[in-house]
Amino acid sequence: METAAFLNNSGIALTEANRPYEAIPLFRKALGMEPENPLLWLNLGIAQQHTGNYEEAIECFHRALIIDDRLGEAWLSMGLIHYEMEEFDLCEDCYRSALAQNEDDPKAWNNLGVLFFTKGDYEEARRCFEEAVSLVPHYHDALINLRDSCRELGDYRAAAEFERVLLELGRGDK
């Protein structure tokens, strides 16, 4: 017998295997069993996001947040959609909402930093990346972003130090 948990796990595996069109019906079937499960709505939204159906994805994330407004991953996913659509004010609101739920979320800090970097606010970007790295010292993406922010700010000594750390980790990225 298929359970909502089994369908959810199968849908996650399909989404991660870049097969979101196959995952979507599984999430919908699971939601038929557990319509108030916020993680099912989140995962359906992520699958929809992978197909490029941003409107449906955002609706799913909103539904998940109506059920559980502490679901930071829904805020992060919506923020990414708004970022991709260059709706930067909405993107920032989403990332800040994620941080309001968990101020120790390194991914939220990194994403907010990327937004500020894109907008050319390198000081604020650096502050966000530093926060992410303070939470997870070997966070590869945040270290790259921190190095690049330092370069943009002309702090070449700090940029060289972050480059050294990346090389020590064996994952330097020029």
Backbone as CSV, one residue per row, in Angstrom:
resi,resn,N_x,N_y,N_z,CA_x,CA_y,CA_z,C_x,C_y,C_z
1,MET,0.833,-1.183,0.000,0.000,0.000,0.000,0.880,1.250,0.000
2,GLU,0.583,2.171,-0.890,1.329,3.423,-0.964,0.869,4.364,0.147
3,THR,1.838,4.900,0.853,1.537,5.889,1.877,1.976,7.259,1.379
4,ALA,1.512,8.293,2.055,1.935,9.646,1.692,3.453,9.782,1.846
5,ALA,4.007,9.171,2.884,5.454,9.237,3.098,6.212,8.559,1.960
6,PHE,5.729,7.391,1.531,6.375,6.687,0.421,6.308,7.529,-0.851
7,LEU,5.133,8.084,-1.151,4.972,8.916,-2.348,5.859,10.155,-2.264
8,ASN,5.931,10.759,-1.087,6.776,11.933,-0.897,8.239,11.589,-1.153
9,ASN,8.714,10.513,-0.539,10.108,10.111,-0.732,10.410,9.784,-2.188
10,SER,9.480,9.132,-2.855,9.665,8.818,-4.273,9.698,10.092,-5.105
11,GLY,8.812,11.029,-4.780,8.782,12.302,-5.491,10.054,13.100,-5.296
12,ILE,10.571,13.097,-4.082,11.837,13.788,-3.814,12.953,13.179,-4.660
13,ALA,13.017,11.853,-4.683,14.061,11.174,-5.463,13.954,11.534,-6.943
14,LEU,12.740,11.562,-7.460,12.547,11.918,-8.877,12.934,13.373,-9.141
15,THR,12.558,14.259,-8.233,12.912,15.674,-8.405,14.423,15.835,-8.390
16,GLU,15.086,15.168,-7.450,16.541,15.246,-7.366,17.219,14.628,-8.576
17,ALA,16.541,13.687,-9.231,17.079,13.056,-10.447,16.692,13.854,-11.699
18,ASN,16.248,15.079,-11.492,15.830,15.965,-12.583,14.675,15.377,-13.394
19,ARG,13.738,14.759,-12.667,12.537,14.197,-13.292,11.291,14.751,-12.584
20,PRO,11.194,16.095,-12.505,10.100,16.685,-11.736,8.718,16.405,-12.323
21,TYR,8.619,16.232,-13.633,7.307,15.958,-14.233,6.740,14.618,-13.750
22,GLU,7.632,13.688,-13.439,7.192,12.409,-12.888,6.909,12.525,-11.390
23,ALA,7.561,13.455,-10.726,7.391,13.629,-9.289,6.068,14.322,-8.952
24,ILE,5.660,15.252,-9.774,4.476,16.068,-9.470,3.233,15.222,-9.204
25,PRO,2.911,14.220,-10.037,1.721,13.409,-9.732,1.823,12.650,-8.407
26,LEU,3.032,12.281,-8.024,3.207,11.579,-6.752,2.916,12.512,-5.577
27,PHE,3.416,13.740,-5.665,3.131,14.702,-4.597,1.634,15.008,-4.531
28,ARG,1.003,15.136,-5.698,-0.442,15.419,-5.721,-1.244,14.258,-5.108
29,LYS,-0.821,13.034,-5.407,-1.497,11.869,-4.829,-1.311,11.850,-3.311
30,ALA,-0.097,12.161,-2.859,0.172,12.209,-1.423,-0.658,13.307,-0.759
31,LEU,-0.813,14.438,-1.427,-1.622,15.522,-0.874,-3.091,15.135,-0.794
32,GLY,-3.534,14.228,-1.670,-4.892,13.706,-1.561,-5.092,12.949,-0.262
33,MET,-4.009,12.369,0.238,-4.059,11.624,1.498,-3.851,12.531,2.710
34,GLU,-2.958,13.514,2.549,-2.598,14.407,3.663,-2.575,15.859,3.176
35,PRO,-3.739,16.441,2.940,-3.785,17.790,2.350,-3.234,18.890,3.252
36,GLU,-3.061,18.628,4.515,-2.545,19.643,5.434,-1.076,19.409,5.796
37,ASN,-0.380,18.633,4.990,1.027,18.354,5.244,1.873,19.421,4.536
38,PRO,2.486,20.336,5.290,3.224,21.423,4.648,4.436,20.953,3.846
39,LEU,5.052,19.843,4.259,6.224,19.356,3.516,5.839,18.827,2.139
40,LEU,4.655,18.261,2.032,4.188,17.823,0.715,3.977,19.022,-0.203
41,TRP,3.389,20.095,0.342,3.205,21.312,-0.459,4.556,21.910,-0.844
42,LEU,5.497,21.903,0.094,6.841,22.408,-0.193,7.484,21.609,-1.323
43,ASN,7.433,20.288,-1.216,8.084,19.447,-2.213,7.403,19.542,-3.574
44,LEU,6.084,19.672,-3.585,5.384,19.901,-4.857,5.836,21.226,-5.456
45,GLY,5.972,22.249,-4.614,6.445,23.544,-5.102,7.847,23.469,-5.688
46,ILE,8.712,22.721,-5.032,10.086,22.570,-5.538,10.071,21.858,-6.889
47,ALA,9.244,20.835,-7.019,9.140,20.143,-8.310,8.601,21.098,-9.371
48,GLN,7.581,21.874,-9.029,7.035,22.854,-9.973,8.100,23.877,-10.358
49,GLN,8.885,24.283,-9.386,9.973,25.233,-9.640,10.958,24.654,-10.649
50,HIS,11.250,23.371,-10.510,12.185,22.713,-11.432,11.653,22.664,-12.862
51,THR,10.345,22.681,-13.007,9.767,22.683,-14.359,9.684,24.088,-14.938
52,GLY,9.960,25.085,-14.111,9.839,26.471,-14.558,8.450,27.051,-14.368
53,ASN,7.572,26.293,-13.737,6.210,26.762,-13.482,6.217,27.531,-12.155
54,TYR,6.718,28.757,-12.225,6.917,29.550,-11.017,5.607,29.941,-10.346
55,GLU,4.594,30.217,-11.124,3.313,30.612,-10.530,2.759,29.493,-9.650
56,GLU,2.747,28.272,-10.182,2.274,27.116,-9.389,3.183,26.874,-8.192
57,ALA,4.476,27.022,-8.402,5.422,26.797,-7.309,5.146,27.772,-6.166
58,ILE,4.986,29.040,-6.496,4.735,30.041,-5.450,3.426,29.750,-4.742
59,GLU,2.405,29.320,-5.477,1.138,28.944,-4.833,1.352,27.805,-3.838
60,CYS,2.145,26.814,-4.223,2.434,25.694,-3.314,3.192,26.158,-2.077
61,PHE,4.177,27.041,-2.263,4.939,27.539,-1.118,4.035,28.338,-0.181
62,HIS,3.150,29.153,-0.762,2.197,29.899,0.076,1.309,28.938,0.866
63,ARG,0.869,27.897,0.211,0.013,26.913,0.888,0.768,26.255,2.047
64,ALA,2.020,25.911,1.811,2.842,25.317,2.878,2.975,26.289,4.046
65,LEU,3.159,27.568,3.739,3.346,28.562,4.792,2.054,28.870,5.536
66,ILE,0.919,28.715,4.883,-0.360,28.882,5.579,-0.483,27.804,6.651
67,ILE,-0.015,26.612,6.320,-0.085,25.494,7.264,0.982,25.624,8.345
68,ASP,2.195,26.005,7.940,3.309,26.140,8.890,4.155,27.344,8.484
69,ASP,3.912,28.484,9.108,4.603,29.711,8.719,6.065,29.742,9.148
70,ARG,6.541,28.692,9.793,7.949,28.613,10.206,8.806,27.845,9.210
71,LEU,8.241,27.491,8.082,8.932,26.652,7.094,9.887,27.512,6.253
72,GLY,11.084,27.683,6.779,12.071,28.548,6.140,12.397,28.158,4.713
73,GLU,12.405,26.866,4.423,12.752,26.420,3.069,11.757,26.939,2.040
74,ALA,10.498,27.109,2.434,9.505,27.674,1.504,9.848,29.132,1.198
75,TRP,10.257,29.877,2.239,10.668,31.260,2.008,11.896,31.323,1.098
76,LEU,12.863,30.441,1.329,14.075,30.430,0.492,13.751,30.084,-0.954
77,SER,12.874,29.124,-1.148,12.513,28.721,-2.514,11.781,29.846,-3.239
78,MET,10.868,30.518,-2.533,10.181,31.657,-3.153,11.170,32.779,-3.452
79,GLY,12.107,32.993,-2.541,13.112,34.018,-2.773,13.918,33.741,-4.023
80,LEU,14.273,32.493,-4.237,15.038,32.125,-5.429,14.234,32.390,-6.700
81,ILE,12.958,32.078,-6.668,12.112,32.360,-7.840,12.092,33.863,-8.108
82,HIS,11.872,34.654,-7.069,11.845,36.115,-7.256,13.199,36.633,-7.719
83,TYR,14.275,36.022,-7.252,15.614,36.400,-7.711,15.745,36.124,-9.207
84,GLU,15.339,34.921,-9.615,15.448,34.549,-11.035,14.592,35.442,-11.922
85,MET,13.495,35.960,-11.361,12.619,36.845,-12.118,13.027,38.319,-11.963
86,GLU,14.154,38.547,-11.270,14.689,39.881,-11.013,13.702,40.765,-10.259
87,GLU,12.918,40.142,-9.399,12.020,40.855,-8.495,12.733,40.944,-7.149
88,PHE,13.721,41.835,-7.098,14.670,41.838,-5.997,14.057,42.250,-4.658
89,ASP,13.078,43.152,-4.668,12.452,43.539,-3.393,11.694,42.357,-2.785
90,LEU,10.948,41.637,-3.624,10.230,40.454,-3.137,11.207,39.375,-2.695
91,CYS,12.285,39.230,-3.435,13.338,38.265,-3.086,13.887,38.577,-1.699
92,GLU,14.231,39.828,-1.468,14.780,40.208,-0.167,13.776,39.944,0.952
93,ASP,12.501,40.265,0.707,11.470,40.002,1.716,11.431,38.517,2.083
94,CYS,11.520,37.660,1.074,11.475,36.213,1.324,12.690,35.757,2.127
95,TYR,13.877,36.216,1.743,15.079,35.801,2.466,15.057,36.311,3.906
96,ARG,14.566,37.526,4.097,14.477,38.058,5.462,13.427,37.290,6.281
97,SER,12.359,36.851,5.625,11.362,36.031,6.323,11.965,34.701,6.747
98,ALA,12.794,34.125,5.885,13.478,32.875,6.241,14.376,33.107,7.451
99,LEU,15.091,34.218,7.453,15.986,34.517,8.581,15.205,34.846,9.846
100,ALA,14.009,35.392,9.700,13.177,35.648,10.877,12.771,34.331,11.540
101,GLN,12.669,33.270,10.752,12.343,31.949,11.284,13.561,31.282,11.901
102,ASN,14.730,31.523,11.288,15.961,30.893,11.779,17.142,31.782,11.394
103,GLU,17.567,32.613,12.325,18.667,33.531,12.032,20.007,32.820,11.897
104,ASP,20.044,31.529,12.197,21.272,30.741,12.071,21.269,29.870,10.817
105,ASP,20.542,30.285,9.788,20.455,29.524,8.542,21.514,30.049,7.567
106,PRO,22.616,29.309,7.392,23.687,29.811,6.526,23.252,29.966,5.074
107,LYS,22.351,29.104,4.607,21.886,29.212,3.222,21.114,30.516,3.018
108,ALA,20.291,30.890,3.988,19.542,32.140,3.885,20.497,33.336,3.871
109,TRP,21.523,33.294,4.731,22.499,34.385,4.729,23.253,34.446,3.408
110,ASN,23.645,33.297,2.881,24.362,33.274,1.608,23.473,33.803,0.483
111,ASN,22.215,33.351,0.434,21.312,33.802,-0.618,21.081,35.308,-0.541
112,LEU,20.906,35.823,0.668,20.729,37.265,0.834,21.982,38.001,0.371
113,GLY,23.143,37.444,0.678,24.393,38.039,0.211,24.490,38.061,-1.299
114,VAL,24.077,36.989,-1.954,24.089,36.945,-3.422,23.191,38.046,-3.978
115,LEU,22.043,38.238,-3.349,21.140,39.303,-3.793,21.827,40.663,-3.692
116,PHE,22.437,40.945,-2.544,23.115,42.236,-2.384,24.278,42.375,-3.363
117,PHE,25.011,41.296,-3.593,26.123,41.324,-4.550,25.588,41.685,-5.931
118,THR,24.495,41.056,-6.332,23.887,41.318,-7.641,23.467,42.777,-7.756
119,LYS,22.997,43.336,-6.653,22.554,44.727,-6.647,23.725,45.715,-6.525
120,GLY,24.948,45.180,-6.355,26.123,46.035,-6.266,26.408,46.554,-4.874
121,ASP,25.711,46.058,-3.866,25.947,46.454,-2.473,26.926,45.444,-1.863
122,TYR,28.214,45.637,-2.181,29.233,44.656,-1.808,29.506,44.622,-0.307
123,GLU,29.362,45.759,0.375,29.542,45.775,1.832,28.504,44.894,2.513
124,GLU,27.246,45.092,2.139,26.180,44.306,2.752,26.303,42.838,2.345
125,ALA,26.700,42.588,1.095,26.924,41.212,0.644,28.008,40.556,1.493
126,ARG,29.096,41.269,1.702,30.197,40.722,2.500,29.718,40.382,3.911
127,ARG,28.933,41.284,4.510,28.428,41.033,5.857,27.599,39.755,5.898
128,CYS,26.758,39.551,4.887,25.921,38.337,4.832,26.778,37.086,4.653
129,PHE,27.754,37.156,3.761,28.615,35.995,3.540,29.446,35.681,4.789
130,GLU,29.905,36.722,5.473,30.639,36.499,6.727,29.751,35.799,7.753
131,GLU,28.490,36.190,7.788,27.553,35.545,8.719,27.403,34.065,8.360
132,ALA,27.247,33.768,7.064,27.104,32.371,6.627,28.340,31.559,6.994
133,VAL,29.523,32.121,6.760,30.775,31.413,7.048,30.989,31.277,8.559
134,SER,30.502,32.238,9.335,30.642,32.105,10.790,29.793,30.938,11.303
135,LEU,28.715,30.646,10.606,27.843,29.531,10.998,28.370,28.186,10.507
136,VAL,28.934,28.190,9.295,29.502,26.973,8.696,30.842,27.373,8.058
137,PRO,31.935,27.225,8.788,33.228,27.739,8.322,33.706,27.212,6.969
138,HIS,33.291,26.035,6.569,33.740,25.483,5.288,32.629,25.492,4.234
139,TYR,31.711,26.426,4.355,30.603,26.562,3.399,31.186,27.092,2.092
140,HIS,31.384,26.192,1.148,32.118,26.473,-0.076,31.564,27.673,-0.839
141,ASP,30.271,27.663,-1.126,29.677,28.757,-1.906,29.844,30.097,-1.192
142,ALA,29.622,30.109,0.119,29.756,31.363,0.870,31.206,31.843,0.876
143,LEU,32.160,30.920,0.955,33.575,31.319,0.908,33.929,31.928,-0.448
144,ILE,33.448,31.326,-1.517,33.689,31.897,-2.852,33.081,33.288,-2.936
145,ASN,31.843,33.402,-2.474,31.150,34.687,-2.545,31.820,35.738,-1.660
146,LEU,32.293,35.313,-0.501,32.995,36.230,0.392,34.298,36.706,-0.254
147,ARG,35.026,35.784,-0.848,36.262,36.152,-1.557,35.969,37.169,-2.659
148,ASP,34.921,36.905,-3.441,34.583,37.798,-4.551,34.123,39.169,-4.054
149,SER,33.394,39.195,-2.938,32.966,40.477,-2.360,34.176,41.284,-1.910
150,CYS,35.120,40.595,-1.276,36.337,41.282,-0.839,37.089,41.869,-2.029
151,ARG,37.152,41.125,-3.117,37.803,41.643,-4.328,37.091,42.890,-4.828
152,GLU,35.763,42.847,-4.869,34.990,43.997,-5.347,35.216,45.215,-4.455
153,LEU,35.442,44.983,-3.179,35.664,46.081,-2.230,37.125,46.523,-2.182
154,GLY,37.987,45.839,-2.930,39.404,46.188,-2.942,40.172,45.659,-1.741
155,ASP,39.581,44.758,-0.993,40.258,44.153,0.162,40.942,42.872,-0.323
156,TYR,42.051,43.065,-1.013,42.728,41.940,-1.666,43.405,41.008,-0.671
157,ARG,43.800,41.537,0.480,44.405,40.689,1.510,43.376,39.661,2.004
158,ALA,42.160,40.127,2.318,41.101,39.220,2.772,40.721,38.253,1.654
159,ALA,40.627,38.757,0.426,40.286,37.891,-0.709,41.319,36.784,-0.860
160,ALA,42.598,37.118,-0.699,43.662,36.109,-0.800,43.545,35.076,0.317
161,GLU,43.159,35.523,1.513,42.996,34.584,2.625,41.854,33.605,2.345
162,PHE,40.751,34.107,1.807,39.631,33.208,1.493,39.998,32.273,0.335
163,GLU,40.800,32.758,-0.591,41.282,31.898,-1.673,42.152,30.781,-1.104
164,ARG,42.999,31.122,-0.131,43.855,30.125,0.514,43.001,29.064,1.212
165,VAL,41.968,29.491,1.918,41.081,28.549,2.602,40.422,27.626,1.584
166,LEU,39.964,28.193,0.487,39.333,27.370,-0.558,40.315,26.348,-1.119
167,LEU,41.542,26.765,-1.346,42.552,25.835,-1.865,42.863,24.741,-0.855
168,GLU,42.911,25.099,0.423,43.129,24.104,1.467,42.000,23.068,1.495
169,LEU,40.820,23.545,1.229,39.677,22.637,1.179,39.686,21.778,-0.091
170,GLY,40.615,22.119,-1.006,40.728,21.356,-2.248,39.657,21.695,-3.255
171,ARG,39.041,22.839,-3.052,37.951,23.197,-3.953,38.052,24.653,-4.368
172,GLY,39.259,25.084,-4.687,39.424,26.454,-5.145,38.601,26.710,-6.404
173,ASP,38.130,27.909,-6.539,37.293,28.265,-7.692,37.657,29.689,-8.082
174,LYS,38.275,29.822,-9.206,38.691,31.147,-9.640,37.550,31.779,-10.338
